[in-house]
Amino acid sequence: MVKSIQETAALFGVSTRTLRYYEEFGLLTPGRSSGNQRIYSSQDAVRLKLILRGKKYGFSLEQIREMVLLFDEDRSGRKQLERSIEYGEERIEEIERSIREFRLLKEEMEDLLVNFKQKLEEEE
């Protein structure tokens, strides 16, 4: 698979600016055509899938870069998996904290609404 920047952007539902940013950040390294246009290989597509999955789960680009580049450092994939597990566990803790905070907020709002409704009933 060799695709232009426009084709790759359309395929993954991102902007061409996003692809250029990921390149600037060191996450993607597309080849160049004879006309110096970016061309994306199957390997770039795999990396882009990993990047977008990482973004979906709330990892920072720095964390994603580290996880992606670890595979280049250790082709067994072990270091990448270990770091992914570490970051994944941290992210789950963050999500759990957020869930607790949202539950408390929801309970507070529900209590306020009950109070407001009681006040309205008392005024009638």
C-alpha positions in Angstrom: 0.0 0.0 0.0 1.4 3.3 -1.0 -0.9 6.3 -0.7 -0.7 10.0 -1.0 -1.2 12.3 2.0 -4.8 13.1 0.9 -5.6 9.4 0.4 -4.2 8.5 3.8 -6.0 11.4 5.5 -9.3 10.3 4.0 -8.7 6.7 4.8 -8.2 7.4 8.5 -10.6 10.4 8.8 -7.9 12.9 9.8 -6.7 16.1 8.2 -3.6 16.3 6.1 -2.3 18.9 8.7 -2.7 16.1 11.4 -0.5 13.8 9.3 2.1 16.5 8.9 2.0 17.2 12.6 2.5 13.6 13.5 5.5 13.6 11.1 6.9 16.7 12.8 6.5 15.1 16.1 8.4 12.0 15.0 5.5 9.6 14.9 5.3 9.0 11.2 8.1 8.9 8.6 6.5 8.9 5.2 8.6 8.4 2.1 8.8 10.9 -0.7 7.9 10.6 -4.3 10.1 11.9 -7.1 8.0 15.1 -6.9 8.8 15.3 -3.2 5.3 14.5 -2.2 4.7 12.4 0.9 3.8 8.8 0.3 2.5 6.5 3.1 3.3 2.8 3.2 1.6 -0.1 5.0 4.0 0.5 7.9 2.9 4.1 8.2 -0.8 2.9 8.1 -0.1 0.5 11.0 1.6 3.3 13.0 -1.3 5.6 12.3 -3.7 3.0 13.6 -1.7 2.8 16.8 -1.5 6.6 17.1 -5.3 7.0 16.7 -6.0 4.2 19.1 -3.7 5.8 21.6 -5.5 9.1 21.2 -8.9 7.4 21.5 -7.8 6.0 24.9 -6.5 9.4 26.1 -2.7 8.9 25.9 -0.5 11.9 25.3 1.4 12.1 22.0 4.6 11.8 24.0 3.4 8.6 25.5 2.2 7.3 22.1 5.6 8.2 20.6 7.4 6.4 23.3 5.3 3.2 22.9 5.5 3.3 19.1 9.3 3.9 19.0 10.0 1.2 21.6 9.1 -1.4 18.9 11.9 0.0 16.7 14.3 -0.4 19.7 13.2 -3.9 20.6 11.8 -5.9 17.7 10.5 -8.6 20.1 7.8 -6.1 21.1 8.4 -6.9 24.8 9.5 -3.4 25.9 6.6 -1.9 23.9 4.1 -4.2 25.6 5.5 -3.5 29.1 5.3 0.3 28.6 1.9 0.0 27.1 0.7 -2.0 30.1 2.3 0.6 32.5 0.6 3.5 30.7 -2.6 1.6 30.3 -2.8 0.9 34.1 -2.1 4.6 34.8 -4.8 5.6 32.4 -7.4 3.2 33.9 -6.6 4.8 37.3 -7.2 8.3 35.9 -10.5 7.1 34.3 -11.6 5.5 37.6 -10.9 8.8 39.4 -12.9 10.7 36.8 -15.8 8.3 37.1 -15.8 8.8 40.9 -15.8 12.6 40.5 -18.6 12.5 38.0 -20.7 10.2 40.2 -20.3 12.7 43.1 -21.1 15.6 40.8 -24.2 13.8 39.6 -25.4 13.0 43.2 -24.9 16.7 44.1 -26.9 17.8 41.1 -29.7 15.3 41.8 -29.9 16.6 45.4 -30.1 20.2 44.2 -32.8 19.3 41.8 -34.8 17.6 44.5 -34.4 20.7 46.7 -35.5 23.0 43.8 -38.5 20.9 43.1 -39.5 20.9 46.7 -39.3 24.7 46.8 -41.5 24.9 43.8 -44.1 22.6 45.3 -44.0 24.6 48.6 -44.7 27.8 46.7 -47.8 26.4 45.0 
